Amino acid sequence: MLLKTFESRRSGWELRPTRWGWLVTLTLTCAIGCGPAGGLPGEGEEELESTSQEVLVANGLSLNGLNLNGLNLNGLSLNGLSLNGLSTSSFTSWFQADRVQRDEVMKYVVACAVPLGQSRTYTDPSTYTTYTWNGSLGLATSWASGNAATTTELQVVSACMAAHANKFGIHVTVSLRGLDGAGTAISTTSQEVTNYTTREACFFGNLFDGSTGTFGGNDGLSLSSSQSSPRVCGLAGSGGSSQCSPMVYVGSCSTYCTRDATNTFFTSCTYNSVTYRPITTRMNPADIYTCGDGVCQATEKCGTGTTPASCAADCGSC
């Protein structure tokens, strides 16, 4: 089994072995509102009692990465997410249009779609720079093996990328639940189920069809006036708007999505008459912050009140 969690930092890309498997840390510059970085990978890790493999993947995809709706222009959806797919002229043209952003996006495409232990390598023919992107979650194994991507695979990879989007770019882990592109439930460990109990959000959409984009909804996370969370893409902003544009906030997941028989995750979400394969996320309750707990979090600011936007007790007066 695999512990499917995401961990975010802000500097560097690292793949290193741990005693339980591979620790994958994708760290990217946040597009907006970045707070301070979290701890280093492995800091504070507790030894697992089971022999299950633990996989930690960053959820720091910059929101600009979700602007690239129409990723099918790179040819990968038809040619397969394989070395042959990466060698096409269409992929080269797409990649060279913005190497920094495309490199970031490909890290997440490969991490979501390709199984752990595999990687994809591309050498830019203009600069002779070689890029290597590591697989992790394996949500689209047929596509990863070189076949044309199915619509379901493109949807679940899009949902995975949306779940990785992080407005603040700070250290936080969440548990990923749902069905992969082949309809198999994503594995969880008993420790994961025990620790990640707060229902957070649902994510769905299609970044590859040129028009749809991604959607996020609330799966029951409710914050009091003194609380805040670094995971806000499943929460409404002012006037019910999205806090993670261009992702669209849709409100309650239960309005559009169908749960599995165990009431653990959503198996499908239908929005604007289109049905999608979603990703469901769970949070650790410890990652919900409260003004007055003595720690000035990235989601809190100085002031004279008791709300995250004006938290005198934690961040001082201003």
C-alpha positions in Angstrom: 0.0 0.0 0.0 1.0 3.6 -0.5 0.5 6.5 1.8 -0.8 9.2 -0.6 0.0 12.5 1.0 1.3 15.8 -0.3 4.0 18.0 1.4 5.0 21.4 0.3 8.2 23.5 0.6 9.4 26.3 -1.6 13.0 25.7 -2.7 14.4 22.8 -4.8 13.5 19.5 -6.2 14.6 16.4 -4.4 14.1 12.6 -4.7 15.7 10.6 -2.0 15.2 7.1 -0.5 13.9 6.7 3.0 13.6 3.4 4.9 10.0 3.2 3.7 10.3 4.1 0.1 11.0 7.3 -1.9 10.4 10.7 -0.5 9.5 13.0 -3.3 9.6 16.7 -2.7 8.5 19.0 -5.4 9.0 22.6 -4.4 8.0 25.5 -6.6 7.6 29.2 -6.4 4.1 30.2 -5.5 2.3 32.5 -7.8 0.6 34.6 -5.1 0.4 35.0 -1.4 3.4 32.9 -0.5 4.1 32.5 3.2 7.2 31.2 4.9 8.5 27.8 3.9 7.9 24.8 6.1 10.4 22.3 7.5 12.8 20.2 5.5 11.6 16.9 4.1 12.0 14.2 6.7 12.0 16.6 9.7 9.7 15.3 12.4 9.0 12.1 10.5 7.6 9.4 12.8 8.7 5.8 12.2 6.0 3.8 10.6 5.0 0.6 12.4 4.0 -1.0 9.2 6.1 -1.9 6.2 3.9 0.1 3.8 5.6 2.5 1.4 5.2 6.1 2.2 5.0 8.7 -0.6 5.1 12.4 0.1 4.5 14.7 -2.8 4.4 18.5 -2.7 1.2 20.4 -3.1 2.9 23.6 -4.1 1.9 23.8 -7.8 1.7 27.5 -8.5 -1.7 28.7 -9.6 -0.2 29.9 -12.9 0.3 26.2 -13.7 -3.5 25.8 -13.9 -3.7 28.5 -16.6 -2.3 26.1 -19.1 -5.7 24.8 -20.1 -5.3 22.9 -23.4 -2.3 20.8 -22.6 -3.3 18.5 -25.4 -1.3 20.9 -27.7 1.9 19.3 -26.5 0.9 16.0 -28.2 1.2 13.9 -25.1 -2.5 13.0 -24.8 -2.3 11.3 -28.2 1.3 10.0 -28.3 1.4 8.7 -24.7 3.3 10.0 -21.7 6.3 8.0 -22.8 9.7 8.8 -24.2 8.3 8.7 -27.7 5.6 11.2 -26.7 8.3 13.5 -25.4 10.2 13.4 -28.6 7.6 15.0 -30.8 8.0 18.4 -32.4 4.6 19.4 -30.9 5.9 18.8 -27.4 9.1 20.7 -28.1 7.2 23.7 -29.4 4.9 23.6 -26.4 7.8 23.2 -23.9 10.0 25.9 -25.4 7.3 28.5 -25.2 7.9 28.8 -21.5 10.6 26.4 -20.2 10.3 27.4 -16.6 6.6 27.1 -16.3 6.3 24.0 -18.6 9.0 22.3 -16.5 6.9 23.0 -13.4 3.8 21.6 -15.0 5.5 18.5 -16.3 6.8 17.7 -12.8 3.2 17.5 -11.6 1.8 15.7 -14.7 4.4 13.0 -14.4 4.2 12.8 -10.6 0.4 12.3 -10.9 0.3 10.0 -13.9 3.4 7.8 -13.8 4.0 5.1 -11.2 6.6 5.4 -8.4 10.0 4.3 -9.5 9.7 5.5 -13.1 10.8 8.8 -14.6 10.5 10.7 -17.8 13.5 12.5 -19.4 13.5 15.2 -22.1 16.4 17.0 -23.7 15.7 20.4 -25.1 17.2 20.4 -28.6 17.9 24.1 -28.5 19.7 24.3 -25.2 20.7 20.7 -24.8 19.4 20.9 -21.2 18.0 17.6 -19.9 14.9 17.6 -17.7 14.0 14.6 -15.6 10.5 14.3 -14.0 9.8 11.5 -11.5 6.6 9.4 -11.3 4.9 8.9 -8.0 1.1 8.3 -7.8 0.5 6.3 -11.0 -3.0 7.5 -11.6 -2.8 7.0 -15.4 -0.7 3.8 -16.0 -2.1 3.2 -19.5 -1.1 6.7 -20.7 2.2 6.4 -18.9 2.9 3.1 -20.8 2.7 5.0 -24.1 -1.0 4.6 -25.1 -3.2 7.5 -26.0 -4.7 8.9 -22.8 -8.4 8.2 -22.1 -10.6 11.0 -21.1 -10.9 9.5 -17.6 -7.1 9.5 -17.2 -6.8 13.1 -18.3 -9.6 14.0 -15.8 -8.0 12.3 -12.8 -4.5 13.7 -13.6 -6.1 17.2 -13.9 -7.9 16.6 -10.5 -4.6 15.5 -9.0 -2.9 18.7 -10.3 -5.7 20.8 -8.9 -5.3 19.1 -5.5 -1.6 20.0 -5.6 -2.3 23.7 -6.1 -1.4 25.7 -3.0 -2.0 29.4 -2.5 0.4 29.9 0.3 3.2 27.5 -0.7 3.8 26.4 2.9 4.4 23.0 4.5 1.2 21.0 4.8 0.2 17.4 4.0 -3.1 16.0 2.9 -4.3 12.5 2.0 -5.4 11.8 -1.5 -8.4 9.5 -2.0 -10.4 8.3 -5.0 -10.2 6.1 -8.1 -7.3 6.1 -10.6 -7.8 6.2 -14.3 -8.5 2.5 -14.4 -11.1 2.6 -11.7 -8.9 1.2 -8.9 -9.2 2.7 -5.5 -6.0 4.6 -4.4 -4.3 2.7 -1.6 -4.2 4.1 1.9 -2.5 2.9 5.1 -4.1 2.5 8.5 -1.9 5.3 9.8 -3.0 7.6 7.0 -6.7 6.8 7.7 -6.1 7.5 11.5 -4.2 10.7 11.1 -6.1 12.4 8.2 -9.6 12.6 9.4 -10.9 16.0 8.4 -12.9 16.0 5.2 -11.3 18.8 3.1 -12.2 19.1 -0.6 -13.0 17.6 -4.0 -11.2 18.5 -7.1 -12.2 17.7 -10.7 -12.0 19.0 -14.3 -9.9 18.6 -17.4 -6.8 20.7 -18.1 -6.2 19.0 -21.5 -9.3 19.7 -23.5 -8.7 23.4 -24.2 -11.8 24.7 -22.4 -12.8 23.1 -19.2 -10.2 24.0 -16.5 -10.4 22.7 -12.9 -13.0 22.9 -10.1 -12.7 22.7 -6.4 -15.4 22.2 -3.8 -15.9 22.0 0.0 -16.3 18.5 1.4 -17.3 19.6 4.9 -14.3 21.7 6.2 -15.8 24.5 8.3 -13.7 27.1 10.1 -14.7 29.3 12.9 -14.0 33.1 12.8 -10.7 32.5 14.7 -9.5 29.6 12.5 -7.6 29.5 9.2 -6.1 26.9 7.0 -3.2 26.8 4.4 -5.5 24.7 2.2 -8.0 27.2 0.9 -8.8 26.0 -2.7 -11.8 24.1 -1.3 -13.1 27.1 0.6 -15.0 30.0 -0.7 -13.5 33.5 -0.8 -15.3 36.8 -0.6 -18.7 36.6 -2.1 -18.4 32.8 -2.7 -15.6 33.3 -5.2 -12.6 31.1 -5.7 -9.5 31.7 -3.6 -7.4 29.8 -6.1 -8.2 31.4 -9.5 -8.2 30.1 -12.3 -9.7 27.1 -10.4 -13.5 27.6 -10.1 -15.1 27.2 -6.7 -18.3 25.2 -6.9 -19.5 25.2 -3.3 -20.4 21.9 -1.6 -19.0 18.7 -3.2 -22.1 16.8 -2.3 -24.1 18.9 -4.6 -22.3 17.6 -7.7 -20.5 14.4 -6.6 -21.3 10.8 -5.8 -19.6 9.0 -2.9 -18.4 5.5 -2.9 -20.2 2.7 -1.0 -18.0 3.3 2.1 -18.6 7.0 2.2 -14.9 7.6 2.0 -14.4 9.4 -1.3 -16.2 10.7 -4.4 -16.3 8.4 -7.4 -17.7 11.0 -9.9 -18.7 14.6 -10.1 -21.1 16.0 -12.6 -20.9 19.8 -13.3 -22.5 21.6 -16.3 -23.8 18.3 -17.5 -20.3 16.8 -17.8 -19.2 13.9 -15.5 -15.6 13.8 -14.2 -13.3 11.5 -12.3 -12.5 13.5 -9.1 -9.8 13.4 -6.4 -11.0 13.7 -2.7 -8.6 15.1 -0.1 -8.4 14.7 3.7 -6.5 16.9 6.2 -4.8 16.3 9.5 -6.8 18.3 12.1 -3.5 19.7 13.3 -3.2 21.7 10.1 -6.2 23.9 11.0 -4.8 26.9 12.8 -6.5 29.0 15.6 -5.7 32.6 16.5 -4.7 32.4 20.1 -2.6 29.2 20.0 0.6 31.2 20.4 2.0 30.6 16.9 1.9 33.2 14.2 1.1 31.2 11.1 1.5 32.2 7.5 -2.3 32.5 7.3 -2.4 35.0 10.2 -1.4 38.6 10.4 -0.7 41.1 13.2 -3.6 43.3 14.4 -5.8 44.0 17.4 -8.4 41.3 17.1 -8.9 37.5 17.3 -9.3 36.6 13.6 -6.6 35.4 11.3 -6.5 38.7 9.5 -6.0 40.5 12.8 -4.5 38.1 15.3 -2.9 40.1 18.2 -2.3 37.1 20.4 -0.2 35.2 17.9 1.3 37.9 15.6 1.3 41.0 17.9 -0.3 44.4 17.4 0.1 46.6 14.4 
